[in-house]
Amino acid sequence: MVKKLIVLGGVAAGMSAASKARRVNPDAEITVYTNEEHISYAGCGLPYFIGGTVKSEDKLIARTIEEFKESNIDVKLNSEAISLAPASKSIEIKDVVTGKTFKDNYDKLVIATGARALVPPFEGVEKMGIFKLRNVNDGVKIKQYLEEYRPSNIVIIGGGYIGLEMVEVFIEKGCRVTLIERAPHILPNMDDDMANILAAYLEERGVTIRVGESVEAFPGGESVEKVKTDKGEIPADFVLLSIGVTPNTEFTGGSGVELGPRNAILVDMEMKTSIEDIYAAGDCATAWHAISGKDVYIPLGTTANKQGKIAGENAVGGHAKFNGVLGTGIARVLEMEVSRSGLSERECRELGIEYEARVIKSRTAAHYCPVSGSMHLKLVVDKENKTLIGAQIVGFQGAASRIDMLAVAMTSKATVEELTDMDLAYSPPFSPVWDPVLVALNQF
């Protein structure tokens, strides 16, 4: 019987783990340590808080400390794990406010310490006006800075989801926006032909896109004035670093906990680590890819919640399994939507998978409907067994959500032949009489 469960991390995976553990085991002592000031918040909603669609940061909180206390879950804020000793089943915790340290012991441990924004050691990166966006405090600081200083030349470094979603915030504030991406195209997790559709649209909206370019420094005074790259200098009075994240796993050093891709904690399908009685979940952990069969690092809020739930259940005696990820993602950038699931062409080549790919251009609704907009859909199919293994969508309202049916098809290992006659709903405001998904499937 598990008497004491410690959970490290108080956002998606951590609080899902604690909540599920409490439902499974009403009697266990459950303590959550988090190094943040907020818990159980919707990080994906931060761009909409900064932009004003979400009026208060409180709206991003799913459950408060008081609500968890009612479930007899003790949450300790500003408490960071700094070392782990599995032999004595102890964690060393640091109070980030006072600097004092103490130890606590566990019967079972769930590590859900998440990830932090990647901040390379660029010269001048500490200057005023340079921000990252990872947690609620980051969002509050950015919102306050925009309101107080009203910057006009914005540089976003990184062309992933967060950077792209923040484009809308800056454009609506009348700012000039430059987006720098070191990779050959924005949206590096999609193929270039699909990503370039979004890039062309953004350029039409006045965004300057600079790809294949590396940031080197931030010259100037105390506040950011420009961004120096390997191809020149760009004026900037506000910079958003959106380069990616790195898992918070350093405190496990020397503990024997095995790490996997990107130094994330390696877990099995039950969220077990290499050390008995220790589980891991969320943005600090790996996941099993349902198509490639490889351990991958794809930090997403949806995955964190699912993994946390399973880790919490198993930590108090269960044997639930996490059946993997497809890397399904979706985002809105101004009026355009993008989504993807499964493997891209690039990933297929890296994995040595023989594949076929088709791209079609269609409409989100019947052409005569006012809501109808263009959409591009790419499907990737395994050449040997004809199963659907990848999908990417770029289009306007109503386009991107079609990725969900394609993710279901991939999860089911469905073949093109099995999918081409799907009885999809039709009504002019929602789809052409031939849904774009069916049009794409019939290209194979």
C-alpha positions in Angstrom: 0.0 0.0 0.0 1.3 3.4 -1.0 1.4 5.7 2.0 3.1 8.7 0.6 3.3 10.0 -3.0 5.4 13.0 -3.9 4.7 14.7 -7.2 7.3 17.2 -8.6 5.6 19.7 -10.8 2.3 21.6 -10.6 1.1 22.1 -14.1 -0.5 19.7 -16.6 1.2 16.4 -15.9 1.8 17.0 -12.2 -1.7 18.0 -11.2 -3.2 15.3 -13.5 -1.0 12.8 -11.7 -2.0 14.0 -8.2 -5.7 14.2 -9.1 -5.8 10.7 -10.6 -3.8 9.2 -7.7 -6.3 10.7 -5.2 -9.3 9.2 -7.1 -7.6 5.8 -7.1 -6.3 5.9 -3.6 -8.4 8.1 -1.2 -6.0 7.4 1.7 -2.5 8.2 0.4 -0.6 11.2 1.5 -0.1 13.3 -1.6 2.3 16.3 -1.7 3.0 18.4 -4.8 6.2 20.5 -5.0 6.4 23.1 -7.8 9.0 25.8 -8.4 6.3 28.2 -9.8 3.9 30.6 -8.3 0.9 29.3 -10.2 -0.4 25.8 -10.7 -2.7 24.0 -13.1 -2.7 26.8 -15.7 -3.3 26.6 -19.4 0.1 27.7 -20.9 -1.3 27.4 -24.4 -3.7 30.3 -23.6 -0.9 32.8 -22.8 -0.9 34.4 -26.3 -4.6 35.1 -25.9 -4.1 36.6 -22.5 -1.4 38.9 -23.8 -3.5 39.8 -26.7 -6.5 40.6 -24.5 -8.9 37.9 -25.6 -8.5 36.4 -22.2 -9.1 39.3 -19.8 -7.2 38.0 -16.7 -4.5 35.5 -16.0 -6.9 34.0 -13.4 -9.0 32.7 -16.3 -6.1 30.4 -17.3 -6.2 28.5 -14.0 -8.0 25.2 -14.2 -8.1 24.5 -10.4 -6.8 26.5 -7.5 -4.7 25.4 -4.6 -7.8 25.6 -2.4 -9.7 23.2 -4.7 -6.8 20.7 -4.5 -6.7 21.1 -0.7 -10.3 20.1 -0.6 -9.2 16.8 -2.3 -6.5 16.5 0.4 -3.7 17.3 -2.0 -1.0 19.4 -0.4 0.6 21.8 -2.9 3.9 23.6 -2.0 4.7 26.6 -4.3 8.2 28.0 -5.0 9.7 24.7 -4.1 12.3 23.3 -6.5 13.7 19.8 -6.6 17.5 20.1 -6.7 18.6 16.5 -6.1 17.2 12.9 -6.0 18.5 10.0 -3.9 16.6 6.8 -4.9 18.5 4.7 -2.4 17.0 6.6 0.5 13.8 7.5 -1.4 14.4 11.1 -0.7 14.2 14.4 -2.6 16.1 17.6 -1.7 13.9 20.6 -2.1 15.0 24.3 -2.3 12.7 27.1 -1.3 13.3 29.5 -4.2 12.2 32.5 -2.1 14.4 32.0 1.0 17.1 29.8 -0.5 16.7 27.2 2.3 16.8 23.5 1.5 15.2 20.5 3.2 14.6 16.8 2.4 11.4 14.9 2.0 10.8 11.1 1.6 8.5 9.2 -0.6 7.1 5.7 -1.2 6.4 6.6 -4.8 7.5 9.6 -6.9 6.1 11.2 -10.0 8.5 13.5 -11.8 6.6 16.1 -13.8 9.0 19.0 -13.7 8.1 20.1 -17.2 10.5 22.1 -19.5 11.8 25.6 -19.6 12.2 27.9 -22.5 15.5 27.5 -24.3 17.6 30.7 -24.0 21.0 30.4 -25.7 23.9 32.4 -24.4 23.6 35.2 -27.0 25.6 38.3 -26.2 23.2 40.8 -24.7 20.4 38.3 -24.1 19.8 39.8 -20.6 18.8 43.2 -22.0 15.5 44.8 -21.2 12.9 44.1 -23.8 14.0 40.5 -24.5 11.4 37.9 -23.3 10.6 34.3 -23.3 7.0 32.9 -23.0 6.6 29.8 -21.0 4.6 30.4 -17.8 2.0 32.9 -16.4 4.7 35.2 -15.0 6.2 35.5 -18.4 2.8 36.4 -19.9 2.2 39.0 -17.3 5.6 40.6 -17.8 5.1 40.7 -21.6 1.6 42.2 -21.3 2.8 44.9 -18.9 5.8 45.7 -21.1 3.7 46.1 -24.3 1.3 48.4 -22.5 3.9 50.5 -20.9 6.6 50.9 -23.6 4.5 50.3 -26.7 7.3 48.8 -28.9 6.9 49.1 -32.6 9.7 46.9 -34.0 9.1 43.3 -32.9 11.5 40.4 -33.6 10.3 36.9 -33.0 13.1 34.3 -32.9 11.8 30.9 -33.7 9.0 29.9 -36.2 7.2 27.3 -34.1 3.7 27.4 -32.7 4.2 29.9 -29.9 6.1 32.3 -32.0 3.6 32.2 -34.8 0.6 32.5 -32.4 2.2 35.7 -31.0 2.4 37.2 -34.5 -1.4 37.9 -34.3 -0.9 39.8 -31.0 1.7 42.1 -32.4 0.0 42.7 -35.8 -3.2 43.7 -34.0 -1.2 46.2 -32.0 0.1 47.8 -35.2 3.7 46.6 -34.8 6.2 45.7 -37.5 7.0 42.1 -37.1 10.1 40.2 -38.2 10.2 36.4 -37.8 13.7 34.7 -37.7 14.0 30.9 -38.1 17.3 29.1 -38.3 15.8 26.2 -40.1 15.2 26.4 -43.9 11.5 27.2 -43.3 9.1 28.1 -40.5 7.1 25.4 -38.8 10.1 23.0 -38.8 7.9 20.0 -37.8 6.0 20.3 -41.1 7.3 19.9 -44.7 8.6 23.0 -46.5 5.8 22.9 -49.2 3.1 23.2 -46.5 5.0 25.7 -44.3 5.7 28.0 -47.2 2.0 28.5 -47.8 1.8 30.0 -44.3 5.0 32.0 -44.9 3.6 33.5 -48.1 0.3 34.5 -46.3 2.2 36.1 -43.4 4.3 38.1 -45.9 1.1 39.3 -47.5 0.0 40.5 -44.0 3.3 42.5 -43.7 5.4 40.1 -41.6 9.0 39.8 -42.7 10.1 36.2 -42.8 13.9 35.4 -42.5 14.7 31.7 -42.7 18.1 30.0 -42.7 19.4 32.7 -40.5 21.1 32.5 -37.1 21.0 35.0 -34.3 24.4 36.0 -32.9 23.9 38.9 -30.4 21.8 41.9 -29.2 24.0 45.0 -29.6 23.1 48.3 -28.0 22.5 49.8 -24.5 20.5 48.6 -21.5 17.4 48.0 -23.6 17.4 45.9 -26.8 17.9 48.0 -29.9 18.7 45.5 -32.6 19.3 41.9 -33.4 22.6 40.9 -35.0 22.5 37.7 -37.1 24.9 36.0 -39.5 23.2 38.0 -42.3 23.0 41.5 -40.8 21.3 43.6 -38.2 17.5 44.1 -37.6 16.1 47.0 -35.6 14.2 45.8 -32.6 12.7 47.3 -29.4 11.1 44.0 -28.4 12.4 40.5 -28.9 10.5 37.2 -28.2 12.7 34.1 -27.8 10.6 31.2 -29.0 13.4 28.8 -29.9 12.0 25.7 -28.2 12.2 24.1 -24.7 14.5 21.9 -22.8 13.3 19.4 -20.1 13.9 20.2 -16.5 15.9 17.0 -15.6 19.2 18.2 -14.4 18.4 17.5 -10.7 18.3 13.7 -11.6 22.0 13.7 -12.3 23.8 11.0 -10.5 20.6 9.3 -9.4 20.6 6.6 -12.1 17.4 7.8 -13.8 18.0 7.1 -17.5 17.5 9.9 -19.9 16.4 9.6 -23.6 16.1 12.0 -26.5 16.9 15.7 -25.7 17.8 14.6 -22.1 14.1 13.9 -21.3 13.5 11.1 -18.8 13.1 7.8 -20.5 9.8 6.1 -19.6 7.9 2.9 -20.6 4.2 2.6 -21.5 3.3 2.7 -17.8 5.4 5.9 -17.2 7.9 3.9 -15.2 11.5 5.2 -15.3 14.6 3.1 -15.0 14.4 3.4 -11.2 11.8 1.4 -9.2 9.0 3.4 -7.7 9.8 6.5 -9.8 7.5 7.6 -12.6 7.8 10.5 -15.0 5.3 12.3 -17.2 4.8 15.4 -19.4 7.4 17.8 -20.9 10.2 16.3 -18.9 9.6 12.8 -20.2 9.9 10.9 -23.5 6.9 9.4 -25.3 6.6 6.4 -27.6 5.7 7.3 -31.2 2.8 5.2 -32.4 4.0 5.0 -36.0 7.8 5.0 -35.8 7.9 2.9 -32.7 10.7 5.2 -31.4 11.1 7.0 -28.1 10.6 10.7 -29.0 10.5 14.1 -27.3 7.4 16.0 -28.4 6.3 18.3 -25.5 2.6 19.0 -25.8 -0.1 19.9 -23.2 -2.4 17.1 -24.4 0.4 14.5 -24.0 1.3 15.9 -20.5 -2.2 15.6 -19.2 -2.6 12.0 -20.5 0.8 10.8 -19.3 0.2 12.5 -15.9 -3.1 10.7 -15.4 -1.4 7.3 -16.1 1.6 8.0 -14.0 -0.6 9.0 -11.1 -2.8 5.9 -11.4 0.2 3.5 -11.6 2.1 5.2 -8.8 -0.6 4.1 -6.4 -1.0 0.6 -7.7 -2.5 0.7 -11.2 -1.2 -0.7 -14.5 -2.6 1.7 -17.0 -0.7 2.1 -20.3 0.0 5.1 -22.5 -0.4 4.1 -26.1 1.9 6.6 -27.7 1.7 9.8 -29.6 1.4 11.0 -33.2 2.7 14.5 -32.5 -0.7 15.9 -33.4 -0.6 19.7 -33.2 -2.8 22.6 -34.3 -2.5 26.4 -34.3 -4.1 29.6 -35.6 -2.0 32.3 -37.1 -4.2 35.4 -37.8 -6.9 34.0 -40.1 -4.9 31.0 -41.2 -4.9 27.6 -39.5 -2.3 24.9 -39.5 -2.2 21.3 -38.2 -0.2 18.1 -38.5 -0.2 14.6 -37.2 2.0 11.5 -37.8 5.2 11.6 -39.8 6.3 14.3 -42.3 8.2 13.4 -45.5 11.4 14.5 -43.9 10.8 12.2 -40.9 10.0 9.3 -43.2 13.3 9.8 -45.0 15.2 10.0 -41.7 13.6 6.7 -40.6 14.1 5.0 -43.9 10.4 4.5 -44.5 9.3 4.1 -48.1 6.3 6.4 -48.6 4.0 8.2 -51.0 2.8 11.7 -50.5 0.0 13.7 -52.2 -1.0 17.4 -51.8 -4.4 18.7 -52.8 -5.9 22.2 -52.8 -9.6 22.5 -51.9 -12.1 24.6 -50.0 -13.2 24.5 -46.4 -16.9 24.7 -47.5 -18.9 24.8 -50.7 -17.4 27.4 -53.0 -20.6 29.6 -53.0 -20.7 29.9 -49.2 -19.3 33.2 -47.6 -17.4 31.1 -45.1 -15.6 29.1 -47.7 -11.8 29.5 -47.7 -8.9 27.7 -49.4 -7.1 24.8 -47.8 -4.2 22.6 -48.6 -4.0 19.0 -47.4 -1.0 16.7 -47.6 -1.3 12.9 -46.8 1.7 10.6 -46.4 1.1 6.9 -46.9 3.3 3.9 -46.2 4.3 2.6 -49.6 4.4 -1.1 -48.5 1.2 -1.5 -46.5 -0.8 1.5 -47.7 -1.6 2.8 -44.2 -1.9 6.5 -43.5 1.1 7.6 -41.6 1.1 11.4 -41.9 -1.1 14.4 -42.5 -0.6 18.2 -42.7 -3.2 20.9 -43.3 -2.8 24.6 -44.0 -6.0 26.7 -44.7 -8.6 29.0 -43.4 -11.5 28.6 -40.9 -12.6 25.0 -40.6 -9.5 23.5 -42.3 -7.2 22.5 -39.5 -9.7 20.6 -37.3 -9.9 17.9 -40.0 -6.6 16.6 -38.6 -8.5 14.9 -35.8 -10.2 12.4 -38.1 -6.9 11.7 -39.7 -5.3 11.1 -36.3 -8.0 8.6 -35.5 -7.3 6.9 -38.8 -3.6 6.7 -38.1 -4.2 5.4 -34.6 -6.4 2.7 -36.1 -3.7 1.7 -38.6 -6.2 2.3 -41.4 -5.3 1.8 -45.0 -6.2 4.3 -47.8 -8.6 1.7 -49.2 -10.5 1.5 -45.9 -10.7 5.3 -45.7 -11.7 6.4 -49.2 -15.4 5.5 -48.7 -15.8 7.1 -45.2 -19.3 8.5 -44.8 -18.4 12.0 -43.9 -21.0 14.7 -43.2 -21.9 17.2 -45.9 -23.6 20.5 -45.7 -22.5 23.6 -47.7 -21.4 25.7 -44.7 -19.1 22.9 -43.5 -17.7 21.1 -46.5 -17.8 20.8 -50.3 -19.8 17.8 -51.4 -16.5 15.9 -51.7 -14.7 16.6 -48.4 -11.1 17.5 -49.0 -10.0 14.5 -46.9 -11.8 12.2 -49.4 -10.4 14.1 -52.3 -6.9 13.6 -51.0 -7.3 9.9 -50.2 -8.6 9.3 -53.7 -5.2 10.5 -55.1 -3.5 7.3 -54.1 
